[in-house]
């Protein structure tokens, strides 16, 4: 997060992370056994967030919006690589700009990810599909999300 803004206001529930107007909102490596609750990744030029080699993560009630501003339908709002044992629940992926700025995938799950549970999320303003599910079926459980359906092609 070299480029622009990071806000961490204090409130009754503790600290919250909000990143915006960066090239990539945030890249997080080896953040095992963590909880990401009520954070925001927004208005970034490329990806909102990238999680690499992170395991046993609870990801709940976060917002990813208006990412991939540099080029529509090129970058993903959230990317996961070599991650395992995740629960992704009640998150929102959307476009807040009022203009056509869309991510390629709201959530891009790399083929190296395992045991990912995705439940009760909202996906909108994507160019290709809400979720790219590269792992073999069975490694990702996808339910109660809007809209339903996801792509299974690998990005190469």
C-alpha positions as a LaTeX table, in Angstrom:
\begin{tabular}{lrrr}
\hline
Residue & $x$ (\AA) & $y$ (\AA) & $z$ (\AA) \\
\hline
Unk1 & 0.00 & 0.00 & 0.00 \\
Unk2 & 2.52 & 2.53 & $-1.16$ \\
Unk3 & 0.33 & 4.84 & $-3.15$ \\
Unk4 & $-2.30$ & 6.73 & $-1.28$ \\
Unk5 & $-4.68$ & 6.38 & 1.62 \\
Unk6 & $-5.14$ & 4.00 & 4.52 \\
Unk7 & $-7.62$ & 4.89 & 7.21 \\
Unk8 & $-7.85$ & 3.12 & 10.53 \\
Unk9 & $-10.46$ & 4.96 & 12.62 \\
Unk10 & $-11.16$ & 3.76 & 16.14 \\
Unk11 & $-14.73$ & 2.95 & 17.14 \\
Unk12 & $-16.57$ & 0.94 & 19.81 \\
Unk13 & $-15.74$ & $-2.37$ & 18.12 \\
Unk14 & $-12.02$ & $-1.70$ & 17.73 \\
Unk15 & $-9.97$ & $-0.76$ & 14.73 \\
Unk16 & $-11.25$ & $-1.09$ & 11.16 \\
Unk17 & $-9.22$ & $-1.16$ & 7.98 \\
Unk18 & $-10.22$ & 0.97 & 5.02 \\
Unk19 & $-7.98$ & 1.19 & 1.98 \\
Unk20 & $-8.77$ & 3.27 & $-1.08$ \\
Unk21 & $-7.24$ & 4.96 & $-4.10$ \\
Unk22 & $-4.16$ & 2.72 & $-4.29$ \\
Unk23 & $-2.75$ & 0.65 & $-7.13$ \\
Unk24 & $-3.63$ & $-2.45$ & $-5.09$ \\
Unk25 & $-5.67$ & $-1.85$ & $-1.94$ \\
Unk26 & $-3.71$ & $-4.32$ & 0.15 \\
Unk27 & $-1.58$ & $-7.44$ & $-0.27$ \\
Unk28 & $-1.48$ & $-9.76$ & 2.72 \\
Unk29 & 0.91 & $-12.72$ & 2.99 \\
Unk30 & 0.91 & $-15.53$ & 5.57 \\
Unk31 & $-1.87$ & $-14.02$ & 7.69 \\
Unk32 & $-2.86$ & $-17.32$ & 9.29 \\
Unk33 & $-5.51$ & $-17.61$ & 12.02 \\
Unk34 & $-6.88$ & $-14.12$ & 11.39 \\
Unk35 & $-10.33$ & $-12.52$ & 11.41 \\
Unk36 & $-11.24$ & $-9.81$ & 8.91 \\
Unk37 & $-14.51$ & $-8.22$ & 10.03 \\
Unk38 & $-16.17$ & $-5.02$ & 8.77 \\
Unk39 & $-13.32$ & $-3.71$ & 6.59 \\
Unk40 & $-13.36$ & $-1.86$ & 3.25 \\
Unk41 & $-11.23$ & $-2.09$ & 0.12 \\
Unk42 & $-12.46$ & 0.51 & $-2.35$ \\
Unk43 & $-11.70$ & 2.59 & $-5.43$ \\
Unk44 & $-8.33$ & 0.99 & $-6.16$ \\
Unk45 & $-6.73$ & 1.03 & $-9.60$ \\
Unk46 & $-6.27$ & $-2.75$ & $-9.73$ \\
Unk47 & $-7.24$ & $-5.32$ & $-7.10$ \\
Unk48 & $-8.90$ & $-4.33$ & $-3.86$ \\
Unk49 & $-7.12$ & $-7.06$ & $-1.90$ \\
Unk50 & $-4.76$ & $-9.99$ & $-2.48$ \\
Unk51 & $-4.38$ & $-12.76$ & 0.08 \\
Unk52 & $-1.39$ & $-15.06$ & $-0.44$ \\
Unk53 & $-0.65$ & $-18.18$ & 1.62 \\
Unk54 & $-3.19$ & $-17.39$ & 4.35 \\
Unk55 & $-4.91$ & $-20.21$ & 6.27 \\
Unk56 & $-7.66$ & $-20.56$ & 8.86 \\
Unk57 & $-9.26$ & $-17.19$ & 8.12 \\
Unk58 & $-12.71$ & $-15.82$ & 8.96 \\
Unk59 & $-13.73$ & $-13.12$ & 6.47 \\
Unk60 & $-17.04$ & $-11.55$ & 7.52 \\
Unk61 & $-19.10$ & $-8.44$ & 6.60 \\
Unk62 & $-16.42$ & $-6.73$ & 4.51 \\
Unk63 & $-16.91$ & $-4.41$ & 1.53 \\
Unk64 & $-15.04$ & $-4.49$ & $-1.78$ \\
Unk65 & $-16.26$ & $-1.80$ & $-4.12$ \\
Unk66 & $-15.34$ & 0.09 & $-7.26$ \\
Unk67 & $-11.99$ & $-1.66$ & $-7.78$ \\
Unk68 & $-10.34$ & $-2.21$ & $-11.20$ \\
Unk69 & $-10.58$ & 1.50 & $-11.98$ \\
Unk70 & $-7.48$ & 1.44 & $-14.20$ \\
Unk71 & $-9.13$ & $-0.84$ & $-16.76$ \\
Unk72 & $-12.65$ & $-2.23$ & $-16.66$ \\
Unk73 & $-12.98$ & $-6.05$ & $-16.64$ \\
Unk74 & $-9.23$ & $-6.57$ & $-16.15$ \\
Unk75 & $-8.57$ & $-6.80$ & $-12.40$ \\
Unk76 & $-10.41$ & $-8.63$ & $-9.63$ \\
Unk77 & $-11.83$ & $-7.11$ & $-6.44$ \\
Unk78 & $-10.33$ & $-9.89$ & $-4.27$ \\
Unk79 & $-7.70$ & $-12.49$ & $-5.14$ \\
Unk80 & $-6.82$ & $-15.58$ & $-3.12$ \\
Unk81 & $-3.65$ & $-17.61$ & $-3.83$ \\
Unk82 & $-2.47$ & $-20.68$ & $-1.88$ \\
Unk83 & $-5.10$ & $-20.11$ & 0.81 \\
Unk84 & $-6.91$ & $-22.78$ & 2.80 \\
Unk85 & $-9.55$ & $-23.25$ & 5.48 \\
Unk86 & $-11.42$ & $-19.97$ & 4.87 \\
Unk87 & $-14.97$ & $-18.95$ & 5.70 \\
Unk88 & $-16.22$ & $-15.99$ & 3.62 \\
Unk89 & $-19.60$ & $-14.80$ & 4.88 \\
Unk90 & $-21.90$ & $-11.76$ & 4.47 \\
Unk91 & $-19.50$ & $-9.73$ & 2.34 \\
Unk92 & $-20.48$ & $-7.25$ & $-0.37$ \\
Unk93 & $-18.75$ & $-6.79$ & $-3.72$ \\
Unk94 & $-20.18$ & $-3.88$ & $-5.75$ \\
Unk95 & $-19.66$ & $-0.67$ & $-7.73$ \\
Unk96 & $-20.40$ & 2.57 & $-5.90$ \\
Unk97 & $-19.22$ & 5.03 & $-8.56$ \\
Unk98 & $-22.35$ & 5.44 & $-10.70$ \\
Unk99 & $-20.21$ & 4.94 & $-13.83$ \\
Unk100 & $-19.17$ & 1.77 & $-15.58$ \\
Unk101 & $-16.19$ & 0.64 & $-13.53$ \\
Unk102 & $-16.32$ & $-3.09$ & $-13.08$ \\
Unk103 & $-13.95$ & $-5.74$ & $-11.87$ \\
Unk104 & $-13.35$ & $-8.90$ & $-13.91$ \\
Unk105 & $-14.28$ & $-11.23$ & $-11.01$ \\
Unk106 & $-15.51$ & $-10.11$ & $-7.62$ \\
Unk107 & $-13.63$ & $-13.03$ & $-6.06$ \\
Unk108 & $-10.80$ & $-14.91$ & $-7.79$ \\
Unk109 & $-9.93$ & $-18.19$ & $-6.04$ \\
Unk110 & $-6.70$ & $-19.61$ & $-7.41$ \\
Unk111 & $-6.33$ & $-23.34$ & $-8.14$ \\
Unk112 & $-3.93$ & $-23.68$ & $-5.19$ \\
Unk113 & $-6.68$ & $-22.86$ & $-2.65$ \\
Unk114 & $-8.43$ & $-25.55$ & $-0.60$ \\
Unk115 & $-11.37$ & $-25.82$ & 1.81 \\
Unk116 & $-13.01$ & $-22.45$ & 1.10 \\
Unk117 & $-16.60$ & $-21.88$ & 2.31 \\
Unk118 & $-18.46$ & $-18.97$ & 0.64 \\
Unk119 & $-21.87$ & $-18.26$ & 2.13 \\
Unk120 & $-24.38$ & $-15.39$ & 2.05 \\
Unk121 & $-22.40$ & $-12.86$ & 0.00 \\
Unk122 & $-23.57$ & $-10.29$ & $-2.55$ \\
Unk123 & $-21.71$ & $-9.99$ & $-5.87$ \\
Unk124 & $-22.46$ & $-7.26$ & $-8.43$ \\
Unk125 & $-20.76$ & $-5.06$ & $-11.05$ \\
Unk126 & $-18.47$ & $-7.75$ & $-12.45$ \\
Unk127 & $-17.44$ & $-8.03$ & $-16.08$ \\
Unk128 & $-16.91$ & $-11.78$ & $-16.48$ \\
Unk129 & $-18.45$ & $-13.67$ & $-13.53$ \\
Unk130 & $-19.06$ & $-13.14$ & $-9.81$ \\
Unk131 & $-16.51$ & $-15.76$ & $-8.73$ \\
Unk132 & $-13.66$ & $-17.53$ & $-10.50$ \\
Unk133 & $-13.49$ & $-20.93$ & $-8.87$ \\
Unk134 & $-10.28$ & $-22.55$ & $-10.14$ \\
Unk135 & $-9.88$ & $-25.32$ & $-7.51$ \\
Unk136 & $-11.38$ & $-28.72$ & $-8.13$ \\
Unk137 & $-15.02$ & $-29.09$ & $-7.13$ \\
Unk138 & $-15.28$ & $-29.98$ & $-3.47$ \\
Unk139 & $-12.53$ & $-27.58$ & $-2.40$ \\
Unk140 & $-14.98$ & $-24.66$ & $-2.50$ \\
Unk141 & $-18.49$ & $-24.68$ & $-1.02$ \\
Unk142 & $-20.61$ & $-21.90$ & $-2.55$ \\
Unk143 & $-24.12$ & $-21.28$ & $-1.20$ \\
Unk144 & $-26.77$ & $-18.67$ & $-0.47$ \\
Unk145 & $-25.04$ & $-15.95$ & $-2.49$ \\
Unk146 & $-26.45$ & $-13.46$ & $-4.97$ \\
Unk147 & $-26.16$ & $-13.90$ & $-7.86$ \\
Unk148 & $-25.73$ & $-17.64$ & $-8.02$ \\
Unk149 & $-23.22$ & $-19.25$ & $-10.33$ \\
Unk150 & $-19.53$ & $-18.88$ & $-10.95$ \\
Unk151 & $-16.91$ & $-19.47$ & $-13.60$ \\
Unk152 & $-14.63$ & $-22.50$ & $-13.40$ \\
Unk153 & $-12.05$ & $-21.62$ & $-16.04$ \\
Unk154 & $-8.47$ & $-21.05$ & $-14.96$ \\
Unk155 & $-7.00$ & $-17.58$ & $-15.61$ \\
Unk156 & $-3.74$ & $-19.08$ & $-16.84$ \\
\hline
\end{tabular}
